[in-house]
Structure formats: C-alpha cells, structure tokens
C-alpha cells in the first residue's frame, strides 16, 4: 500500500497578510518552516463562494455558488445557507484524489455544503426542527454516529458561540478539539477544517479596532494547537483564508429603493410584511457588499440598472455581459449584480416602518431572512436589561410557550466591517501558508496567485505523496 503524507487544510476566515506579526507566533513559525503568499480572491468574496472555488478549482460561473444565498426561480423563494453538496457543481478535490488512489480518505469539518459530499467523514451544524415549532441545536455527521462520538469525548458543540450575539472563540476552540479527536479516530489523508472566529468582531468592530489584535492572537493560539498536533502526526499543513474584511460606515437598503419605485411587492402576513419575490418585478438578495438583483421582465433591466447606478454608495451594477468579467455569469445569478463602494454594505430590509418588520427580523434566523444579516451579531442596545429579557424568553420556552428570541436590533449602522468586493490591496486580502515541500516552489514563484489554485496545490501535494500523476 502506498504511504500517503497527510495534509491538514485549515481555513481561517478573515485572515490577511497584514495580520501576521507579533500576535501570530504560531502562524509565524509555520511561515518560517514553509512559505506564505497573498491570494487573489474570487467574486463575490463570501464564504460559500470562496470555499466552492477552492474545492473545485473553478469560478462561480462553473460551480454555481454565486453567493451565500440566491433566488430559486422555480420555487419563487430566496434561500440562504443551504447545505446539500449537490448544489456545488463540478468535481471536488476529493473526487480527483480518489480517482488516483481509491483508498485515500478525506474528512471535512464545518466547511459549507458538507452534507452528502462524498467524503469519508463529515461534521456540520444542523439544528433539529420538531413539529411543535422548536429549534433544537445539533450537528449532522457522516457516518451518522461520528458527531456523537466526538461530543462524548470533548463535550457538546457550543452552537450559540458559532453565530449570533454570543459568537466568540469557543466555537473555533471546539472545532480544533473536534479536528484533533477526529484525526486521531479516523487518520484521514486529507482533513479540511473551518475556523470562523475572526469573522465575528471584524464585522462587529471593524478591522481597525484595537481589540481585533486580541481576536488575532486567540485564533492563532487555537490554530497553533491544530498545527502542532498535525506536525506531530507527520502531516503537512496548508492554511488558507477566504477574504479580507474592510471597514464600513454606511448601509444601503436596495429593496426599499426598489419598493419606492413600485418594483418590489410585499405580502401582508398577520401583523407584518413579507417580501413576495414571485410577485415582485425586481428585488435584491443582499449578501454583504454585493446584491443579486432578480428581475422578472427583461424589459425592466435597463430601468433598474439606471435606478441603482444613481444610488449613493453603489459603485457598479453588473449586467449579464459584465458578469462575465467577474466570472459569475451563472443561471443562479441575478439579472443584475450591485457592488457597494468600499465603505458600504447592503442590508436586506424592505419595510418602511419597523413596526411592519417581520417577526424573524429581530431574531437570529439565517434561513428565513431573504438576505444576509450581520446585525444578528448584536444584542439590541434598546433593551435596558437584555439578560433579563433573554431569561424571560428562555423560561417561556422551558414552559412550553411559543416565544421569539427577539433580541436583534434593526440598526444596520452598528456593523463596522464587511466584505464581498474583491480586495484590491494584497495585504488586506486572503492568504495561503504551506509547509508542503510540493507546494513551496510553486508558492515562491508567484507574488500573488488565484484562489482557484488551492485545488491544484492540494492535488500537487498528493501527486508527490503518491508518486504518480493525479
């Protein structure tokens, strides 16, 4: 049997070359052992698109992941954060690796589109939704018992520290513990690990806030534990990131603008308003600093493009032709795509009166909202005693009463960092660090390389490890 040198790929979201310094001793040591290079990200610079591009070696025009969410035209619904791997079109890195060596094994921990992926071992967040309306936090794994075995060793996954107002280092720390336990259990040849910690305060506080240094040091420590473990197992390490986060000071409500123009329709539902995509002539699916604009009648495209180009804070509006320039010309993309100016981002709000906002607007609800909502990282400052309010809601839940955990503000101005645009400054964009000898020469030969090349770099590692062409 061919001996395979393992590779652990660690995705540290939001890590940039400019962060590597006094707060990153573990990553610095990795660079000294191997090599570091900036990356040119893909558009849009958001999690699911970046990960799909790294795993397939292609752009959104081919793999179809045009954002963290999009409009399903055949269902007339906007869906965010779907998890079925079949949505990512094309071969993934483990497909080509297994074609060359059918006993090669791959584990994927918390990367997106991780359900039914065809990897040997997988763990991903997946709440339970009983028929009584409850939402019970939980994980999904392949094999089905894997996450229970891991949690029996290291404790339950801290779901409320993975996203929302209490998101912090505890989720990434647990994922590192999980990766170590899973590697000891399964000994995968390729292990893919996602560490989200930097995403939180970079959006809450902005990248220039002095407290970000504490977050950089915290994720360096946790990544360092996994790096040290991996090196002790004889594995090479590949650290990647997805994008850099830019400071923002202004948020734009494209849907309100489209509604004012008579293009967006809402449905009265009980005491609030719901966006009605199927009845709308045009609406925006906001995703950080980009927004897909879906238009029913192609005759409206010129009008909508002209309208949005005049909106302060909108830098550019891509039609189908100019989407080719960004390699996002896919059927799932909007007829138009708006790009925000560097200090702006797009919110999903479509109501004019906050009293008409849907009930989910003030909750953490990543699947029901028709757009990405970073305001979910905050507790409403208008709540005088937020802990008492939360305790009351928890008590109601324990008593079997229906309740809303309505603690999220409707104040987009709170958000101080965003992403989605292509980074134009190398030191503020994504980064790659590798200890693999197979990759070092390739990395050193380029000052900057494209994110889609991560797929080739992983294959290059195993090509040398297997001593055969993949």
N, C-alpha and C positions, 0 to 999 in steps of 0.2 A: 504493500500500500504506500502511495506517495505521501511523504511528510509535507504538511502544509504549515507554513508560518502564519499564525493567526493575525488578524487585523481588527483593531477596535476603532470604529469611526465615532467621534464624539462631536455632536452638533451643539455648539454653544451659541445660542441665538443672541444676536446683537453685538457679538464680539467684533472689534475692529482693530487694525494695526495700531491705531493711536492709543489704545488701552493697554498695550503691552509695555510694562515698565516696572516701577517699584511695587505696584500692587499685585503683580502676577509672577511670583518666583517660580511656581511650578510650570507655567507655560513658558517662562524664560528658559528654564532648564531643558524643556522639550525642544525649544528652538536651537539651543546650543548643541544638543545631541543630533538634531536633524536640520530642518530648513523651514523658513516661513516666507510666504508670498501673499500679496494682496490678490483679491479676486474681483473680476467684473461680474456683478450680479446679473440676474435676469429680470425681465419686466413682466408683471409687477413684482416689486421687491417685497413679497409677503411670504409667509411660512409655507403654505402648501405648494405654491408655485416653485419656490426655491428648492424644496425637498424633491418634488417631482422631477425637476431639471437635473438635479444631482443623481437621482436614482436611475433615470432613463437615458441621460446624456443628450436630451433633446430640449427644444423650446416649447412654450405653451401652444404654439401653432400645431405641434405634433402630439404632445402628450395630453392636451386638453384641459389642464388645470390652470384656468385663466384667472384665478383668484382664490381666496378662502371660501368664496361662495359665488353663486351665479343664479340666473333665472332659468328655470326648467320650462322651456316654452310649451312642451307637450303636456305639462301639468299646471301651467299658469301659477307657479309657486316659486318664490325665492328660497333657496336652501343654502345654509352655511354649515361648514364643519361636518360634512358627510364623511363616512369612514370606509366605505367599501373600496378595496383596492382596484376593482374593475373600472372605476372611474378614471384611473390613471392609464392612459392609452400607451401601448408600446411595451417592449421588453424592459423589465427592471434588471438591475445589476445582478441579482441572484439567478436570474434566468440564464444569462450568458455564462456565468460561472459554473452553474450546474450542468450545462451542456458539455463543458470541457471536462468536468470532474463530477460525476453524478453523486458521489458521496460527500461532496463539500457541503457544509452546513452553515446556515445563516440565522441569526437572531435579530429581531427588530423590536426595540423597546421605546415606545412613545413617539416614534416618528408617525407622521399622519398617513391616512389611507392604509391602515395597518390591519384591517380585518379582511380575511380571506386572501392574504397577499401571496401565498405560496412559499413563505419562509418556513423554516423548521420550528421556530419558536417565536412567539409574539406576545406582547402585553401592551394594552392601550386603554385609556379611560373609556368607560361605557356604563353610564348610570342605568338603573332599573326603573321602569315606569309602570308600577302596578295600576290596575284598573280603577282604583279609588282616587286617582289623581296625584298620588305621591310621587316624589322623585327620590330614589334611594341611590346614593353614590356607590359605584362599584367599578370593577375592571373587567375587561374581556381578554382572554388569552387563548393561544394555540400552542400546545394542547390545552384543552379546556380546564384542566386542573392546575396548570402551571402557576397562575397568579395566586391561587390559594396556598400552594406550596411555598411560594416566596413570602407571602404575607404571614404565614405561620412562623417563618424564620425572623423577619425583620419588622413585623407589625403592619397594620393596615395603611394603605396609601392615603396620605393627607390631602384628600380631594379639594378641600376648601383652601388649601395653600397652593393649588395648581392654577387657579384663576379666580378673579373676584377681588373684593376689597382686602382680603387677608392673604392674597398670594404673596409668597416670600420664599426664602431659601429652603424651607423644609421640604417642598416638593422635589426640588433638584437633589437635595441630600438623599431623599428616599430613593429616587431613581438611580443614583450612584450605588446605594446599598443593593438595590434590585439588580443592577448590572453585574455587580461583583458576585452576588449569590447565583444569578442565572448562569454566569460564565463558569463558576465552579461546578454547577449542576450539569450543564449541557456541553461545555467546552466547544462553543461554536468556532468555526474558522473565521467567519465574519460576524461581528457584532456591531449593530447600529444603535446609538444611544443619543437621546434628545434631552438637553438640559436647558430649560426655559427661563432661568432666573433673571437674567439681565433685561428681559422684555418688560418686566413689571415697572420698576422705578424709572427706567429710561423713558417710559410713556407717562408715568405719574409726575415725575420731577423734571424731566428733560435731561439731555446728555451733559449739559454744562453745570448741573447742580453739584455742589461739593460732596454730597452724600453718595454719589454714584461710585466714588472710589471704594466705599465700603462694600458695595454690591460686586464690584470687580474682584476685590480681594476674597469675598465669600465664594464666588463661583470658581475662582482659581483654586481655592482650597479643596472644594468638592471634586472638581475635575482632576486635581492633583492626586486625590485618593484613587480614582479610577486609573489614571495614568500609571501610578506606582504599582497598582495591582497588575495591570496589563503587562507592564515590563517584567514583573516577577513571573508571569506566566509565559514569557518568551514571545509576547505579541508585539507587533509594531502598532504605532498609534497614528491616527490621522484626525486632526482637529479641524473642523470646518465651521463656518457661520453662514447666515442667510442674508443679512443686510446690515447696514448701519442705521441708527435712528437719529433723526435730525430734530433740532429744537423747533417748536411750533408755537404760534401766538394767536392763531385765528382759525375758527372752524366755519365751514360753509355748508348750508342746508340746501343742496341742489334740488331735493324733492319739493321743498316749499316753493322754490322758484318755478319749477315745472307745474306745480299746482296753481300758482298765481296766474300762470299763462294758460290755464284751462286744459292742460295736457295730462295731469295726474288725477286719478279717481280714487275716492275713499268710500268705504262701506261703513255705515253706522252699525255698530255691534254693541248691544246693551247700552252702556253709558259712554263708550269711547269710539274712536275712529280707527279703522284698519285700512292699510294700504291695499288697494284692489288692483293687482298687476294686470289681470286679464282684461279689466275694463279700462285700463289706462292707455292713452295714446303714447305716452312716454313716461318713464320713471327711471330713477337712478338706484343702482345697487352699490352703495358706498363701501369702500374697503380701504381704510387708512387714507392714503394720499391719491388714490385713483378711484374712479367710479365707472362702472359699466352702465351705459345709457341704452335701455331697450325701447325700441320704437316700433309700434305695430304697423303703421302705414309708412312705406318708404318715401312717400311724397313729403313727409314731415321732417325728414332728416336734415335738409338744408336749413329749415326754420329753427330746429332745435339746436343745431350746431352754432348758428349765428347767435341765438339767445345765450348759450352757455359761454361762448367766447367773450361775451361782454361782461361776464360776472367777475367782479374783483376777486382775485385770489386764484382764478383758473388760469393756468399757464398755457395749456394747449388742449385741443379736442381732436382726437384721432378718428377719422372716418375709416372705412374698410381698407381703402388704399394705403393710408398712412399707418394702419395697424401692421402691415407687412414689414415696415421699417423696424418695429419693435418685436417682430416675430410672435405676435399674439393674434394673428388673423385666423381664429378658430370659430366654428359654428356656435360655441357657447358664449363667445364674447358679445358684448352689446354692439348695436349698430354704430354707436359712438363710444369712445372711452375718454373721460375727462381726467386730466392730470393737474394736480394742485401745484401752486407755487411752493418753493421750499419751506416757507414758514406757515403753511396752511395744511389743513386736512379736511376730509369730507365726513360729515355725520349723516345718519340715515333719516333724521327727523322729517316728517311730512305734515304734522299737525301745526296749526297756528296758535291754538290755545292749549296750554299744558294740562288743563282740566279735561281735555279731549284725548290726551295721550293714552295709548293702550295700556292695559294693566301690566303687561310684561315690561314696559319701558323702564319702570322703577325697580326691576329685579335683574338678577344675573340670569339671562336666558339666551344663550348663544345660538340656539336653533330656531327660536320663534321670531327673532328680530330680523327684518329684511335688510340687514346691513351689519357690518362690524361695529361694535360699540365699546371703545376703550374707557368710556365713563364708568363701566362696570368695575373698574379698579378702585373706585372711590365710594366712601360712605357719604350720604347726603349731609353736608355741613349744616343744613337747616334743621336737622334732628338734634334737639337740645340734649337729649340723653340717649344716644344711639345704642349703647349697650342694654339699656332698659327696654328700648323698642325691640331689639333683637330677642331679648329674653322673653318678652311677651309673645312674639311670633313663635318662638321655639316651644313655649308652653302650650300655645294653641295647637301646634302640630302634634305634640305628645298627647293632647286630649282628644285627638281625632277630628279637630275642627279644620275646616278649609281656611287657608290663610295665604297671604302673599308676603314674601320676604322683601318688602318694599323699602329698601334702604339706599337704592341707587339714585343719585341726583339727575336732573335733566339740565346739566350745566356743562356743555362741552368745553367751555373756556378753562376748565380745570386741567385738561390734558396738555402736557408740555412737551411731548415728544411723539413723533410719528415716522412712518416710512411708507414705502410703496413706489416712490420715484427711484430712478436709477441714480446711485451715488456717483457724483462727478469728481470727488476728491478721494484718491486711493486710500489714504489713511483713515477715512471715515466710512469705508465700505467693508464688505465681508473679507474674510481672511482664511488662509489654509496653513496648517503647520503639520509637518510629517517627519517621522523617524524612519520611514521605509527607505532602504537603500535604493530600491527600484524606482522610487519617485524623486529622490534628491536631485539627480542630474536634470530631470525634466523641469522641476521647480526652479532650480538655479538658472536655467537657460532662459527664463522668462521673467520680466519685471512684473507683469500682471497677466493672469490667464482667465479664461472664461469659466463660469461656474459649471457649465455642462461637462467640462473636462474632468470633474470629480469622478464621474462614472469610468472614464478611461484610466484614471490614475489607480482606482481600486482594481480594475482588471489587470493593469500593469504589475501591481504588487503580486497578484496571484499567478500571473503569467510566469514571473520569475520563481515564485514559490513552487509551482507545479512543473517548471522546466519544460513547458510545452506551450504552444500558441493557443490562446483562447479566442 
